[in-house]
């Protein structure tokens, strides 16, 4: 494998460590643009919906450090993932948030102490960035019930009145399941929540066309790790790359393989997290072992077994 940097650790490479992956997709760019619009217009909240495993959580993790205010300063993005549907009290909700963000608390914290810890954390992040705005992402929001939304109203109000910081609440959830909560919100007694947090709706999809798949594979052929190192493809296939092979040439057969799965599972697009797992496995495990002249379709199908999409087909 090609890399001349003596401090280089192959297991930090984006192909092997998704935390370092920087692939951009059209859906992710659309989500980025939507978040920028929400920040620049000082929206109070929004809902981001998409099918299960579309890559919503993964997209937010990649975009968290890329949201800028109008003045170019970074906007802090705090991500919280709702752990369970079994939180029946407001106190349990606050406990879950503080635990997820890993905030220091007394042994048996009371609600006011947890509120203070959460809001202080957000305020400190905003001060560090030199801005008066922050984004709070509530992932897996379909696990919430209608009463638990009051927690986020409280946090928003505390941030505004105590710290003078505007917090945008972004509720992220699976399309079918979150729609149940949204239907409750539009009822008369809950319309204040709709007006506050759910006036704007953003739909997130995975890769929907072969062209989008090729655009992602093009990035494997051009992105480098490290800065002066080889491209992602070249790192694992140096000889083949020097002779003209490009991973993007496999876009048609990869898309056809996904389409077979898509028809079986009735999903509308290829989740970016699943796509990256498949592509990285194909590149780092199969093509390096069997070569670019081997049975590409079989290698792709085997790579997809890393992804639960193909596992679901076996169950079905």
C-alpha positions in Angstrom: 0.0 0.0 0.0 1.3 3.4 -1.0 2.2 6.1 1.5 5.6 7.6 2.2 4.7 9.4 5.5 6.6 7.6 8.2 4.0 8.6 10.8 1.2 7.2 8.7 -1.2 4.7 10.3 -3.2 2.8 7.8 -6.0 2.2 10.3 -6.6 5.9 10.5 -7.2 6.0 6.7 -10.8 7.1 5.9 -11.4 3.9 3.9 -10.8 1.9 7.1 -12.0 4.5 9.7 -15.3 6.1 8.7 -14.8 8.8 11.3 -12.2 10.3 9.0 -14.2 10.0 5.8 -14.9 13.2 4.0 -17.0 12.1 1.0 -19.6 14.7 0.0 -22.9 13.8 -1.6 -25.7 15.8 -3.2 -28.1 15.0 -0.4 -25.5 16.1 2.2 -24.9 19.3 0.3 -28.6 19.9 0.2 -28.8 19.3 4.0 -25.8 21.6 4.5 -27.5 24.4 2.5 -30.7 23.9 4.5 -28.8 24.2 7.8 -27.1 27.3 6.6 -30.4 28.8 5.7 -31.9 28.0 9.1 -28.9 29.6 10.9 -28.8 32.7 8.7 -32.5 33.3 9.2 -32.4 32.6 12.9 -35.1 29.9 12.6 -36.3 28.5 15.9 -36.5 24.9 14.7 -37.1 22.4 11.9 -37.7 18.7 11.3 -35.3 16.6 9.1 -36.9 13.4 8.0 -35.8 10.4 5.9 -36.2 6.7 5.6 -34.4 4.5 8.2 -30.7 4.2 7.5 -30.6 6.9 4.9 -27.5 8.2 6.6 -29.1 11.2 8.4 -27.0 10.7 11.6 -23.9 10.1 9.6 -24.5 13.3 7.6 -25.0 15.4 10.7 -21.7 14.1 12.2 -19.8 15.1 9.0 -21.5 18.5 8.8 -21.2 19.4 12.5 -18.0 21.3 12.0 -19.0 23.0 8.7 -21.9 25.3 9.7 -20.9 29.0 9.5 -22.7 32.1 10.6 -23.1 35.0 8.2 -19.8 36.5 9.5 -17.9 33.3 8.7 -17.5 32.2 12.3 -18.3 28.5 13.1 -21.6 27.7 14.7 -21.5 25.1 17.4 -23.6 22.0 16.7 -24.5 19.9 19.7 -25.9 16.4 18.7 -28.0 14.4 21.1 -29.5 11.0 20.1 -32.7 9.9 22.0 -31.7 6.6 23.6 -35.0 5.0 24.5 -38.8 5.3 24.3 -38.9 4.3 28.0 -38.3 7.7 29.4 -41.6 8.5 31.0 -40.6 11.6 33.0 -39.1 14.9 32.3 -36.3 14.1 34.7 -35.5 11.0 32.8 -35.3 13.1 29.6 -32.8 15.5 31.2 -30.8 12.6 32.6 -30.6 11.1 29.1 -29.4 14.4 27.5 -26.7 15.0 30.2 -25.5 11.4 30.0 -25.3 11.5 26.2 -23.3 14.7 26.1 -21.2 13.4 29.1 -21.7 16.4 31.4 -20.3 16.3 34.9 -23.1 16.3 37.5 -23.6 15.6 41.3 -24.4 12.1 42.3 -28.1 12.5 42.4 -28.8 15.6 40.2 -32.1 17.5 40.3 -33.7 18.9 37.2 -32.5 22.5 37.8 -28.9 21.3 38.0 -29.2 19.3 34.8 -30.8 22.2 33.0 -28.0 24.4 34.2 -25.4 21.9 33.0 -26.9 21.6 29.5 -27.4 25.3 28.9 -24.0 26.2 30.3 -22.4 23.7 28.0 -24.1 25.1 24.9 -23.3 28.7 26.1 -19.6 27.9 26.5 -19.5 26.3 23.0 -21.0 29.5 21.5 -18.6 31.8 23.4 -15.7 29.7 22.2 -16.9 30.2 18.6 -17.6 33.9 19.2 -21.2 33.7 18.1 -24.6 34.2 19.7 -26.3 31.2 18.0 -26.1 27.4 18.3 -27.7 24.3 16.8 -29.1 21.5 19.0 -29.7 18.3 17.0 -32.2 15.8 18.4 -31.5 12.6 16.5 -33.9 9.6 16.6 -36.7 12.1 17.4 -39.3 9.5 16.5 -38.7 8.1 20.0 -40.0 11.2 21.7 -43.6 11.7 22.9 -45.5 14.9 22.7 -44.9 15.9 26.3 -41.1 15.6 26.1 -40.9 18.3 23.5 -41.5 20.8 26.4 -37.9 20.0 27.5 -36.5 21.6 24.3 -38.8 24.5 24.7 -37.4 25.1 28.2 -33.8 24.8 27.0 -34.5 27.2 24.1 -36.0 29.8 26.5 -33.2 29.5 29.0 -30.6 30.0 26.4 -32.4 33.1 25.0 -33.3 34.8 28.3 -30.3 33.9 30.5 -27.5 33.8 27.9 -28.8 35.8 25.0 -28.0 32.9 22.7 -30.4 31.7 20.0 -30.6 27.9 19.8 -32.1 26.2 16.7 -33.7 22.9 17.6 -33.4 20.3 14.8 -35.5 17.2 15.2 -34.2 14.3 13.1 -36.2 11.1 12.6 -37.4 8.3 10.4 -40.0 9.5 8.0 -42.8 6.9 8.8 -42.3 6.9 12.5 -41.8 10.6 13.1 -45.0 11.3 11.1 -47.0 10.0 14.0 -45.5 12.6 16.3 -46.0 15.3 13.7 -49.7 14.4 13.4 -50.1 14.9 17.1 -48.3 18.3 16.9 -50.7 19.7 14.3 -53.7 19.1 16.6 -55.2 22.2 18.2 -53.8 21.8 21.7 -50.3 21.3 20.3 -50.1 23.8 17.5 -47.8 26.1 19.6 -45.2 23.4 19.1 -45.7 23.3 15.4 -45.4 27.0 15.1 -42.2 27.0 17.2 -40.2 24.0 16.0 -41.9 22.4 13.1 -42.8 25.1 10.6 -39.9 24.0 8.3 -39.5 20.4 7.1 -36.3 19.1 5.3 -36.4 15.7 3.6 -33.1 13.8 3.5 -32.4 11.0 1.0 -29.5 8.8 0.3 -28.0 8.3 -3.2 -30.8 8.1 -5.8 -29.1 7.8 -9.1 -26.1 6.1 -10.7 -24.7 9.6 -11.4 -24.7 10.3 -7.7 -22.9 7.0 -7.0 -20.3 7.9 -9.7 -19.8 11.3 -8.1 -19.0 9.7 -4.8 -16.6 7.1 -6.4 -14.9 10.0 -8.2 -13.9 11.3 -4.8 -12.2 8.0 -3.9 -10.2 8.6 -7.0 -9.3 12.2 -6.2 -9.3 12.8 -2.4 -5.9 12.2 -0.7 -4.9 11.0 2.7 -2.7 12.5 4.0 -2.5 15.9 2.2 0.4 14.9 0.0 -0.4 11.2 0.1 -2.0 9.1 -2.6 -5.7 9.1 -3.4 -8.0 6.8 -1.6 -8.0 4.4 -4.6 -4.3 4.7 -5.2 -3.6 3.9 -1.5 -5.0 0.4 -1.8 -4.4 -0.2 -5.6 -1.2 1.7 -6.4 -0.2 -0.4 -9.5 -3.7 -0.6 -10.9 -4.2 3.2 -10.4 -0.9 3.9 -12.2 -2.2 1.9 -15.1 -5.4 3.9 -15.3 -7.9 2.1 -13.2 -10.4 4.3 -11.4 -12.9 3.2 -8.9 -15.6 5.4 -10.5 -15.6 3.0 -13.5 -17.5 0.6 -11.3 -20.4 2.9 -10.8 -22.8 1.2 -13.2 -22.3 -2.3 -11.8 -22.5 -1.0 -8.2 -25.7 0.8 -8.9 -27.2 -2.3 -10.6 -26.3 -4.4 -7.6 -28.0 -1.9 -5.3 -31.1 -1.7 -7.5 -31.6 -5.4 -7.0 -31.7 -4.8 -3.2 -33.8 -1.7 -3.6 -36.5 -3.5 -5.4 -36.6 -6.2 -2.8 -36.7 -3.9 0.2 -38.7 -1.1 -1.4 -36.4 1.7 -0.2 -36.1 4.9 -2.1 -32.3 5.5 -2.1 -28.9 4.1 -1.0 -28.0 5.3 2.5 -24.6 7.1 2.4 -23.3 5.2 5.4 -24.2 1.9 3.8 -22.7 3.0 0.5 -19.4 3.9 2.2 -19.2 0.6 4.1 -19.8 -1.3 0.8 -17.3 0.8 -1.2 -14.6 0.7 1.5 -14.9 -3.1 1.9 -14.8 -3.6 -1.8 -11.7 -1.4 -2.2 -9.7 -2.5 0.9 -10.6 -6.2 1.1 -11.8 -7.6 -2.3 -10.1 -5.6 -5.0 -6.8 -5.8 -3.2 -7.1 -9.5 -2.9 -8.7 -10.6 -6.2 -7.7 -7.7 -8.5 -9.6 -5.3 -10.7 -10.0 -8.0 -13.5 -11.8 -10.4 -11.2 -15.5 -11.0 -10.8 -16.5 -7.5 -9.9 -20.2 -8.2 -9.5 -19.5 -11.0 -7.0 -17.0 -8.9 -5.1 -19.6 -6.1 -4.8 -22.3 -8.4 -3.6 -19.9 -9.9 -1.0 -19.0 -6.3 0.1 -22.6 -5.6 0.6 -22.9 -8.4 3.2 -21.0 -6.0 5.5 -24.1 -3.8 5.2 -27.4 -5.0 6.8 -29.2 -4.3 3.5 -28.1 -7.6 2.1 -28.5 -9.4 5.4 -32.2 -8.3 5.3 -32.6 -9.9 1.9 -31.3 -13.2 3.3 -33.9 -13.0 6.1 -36.7 -12.1 3.7 
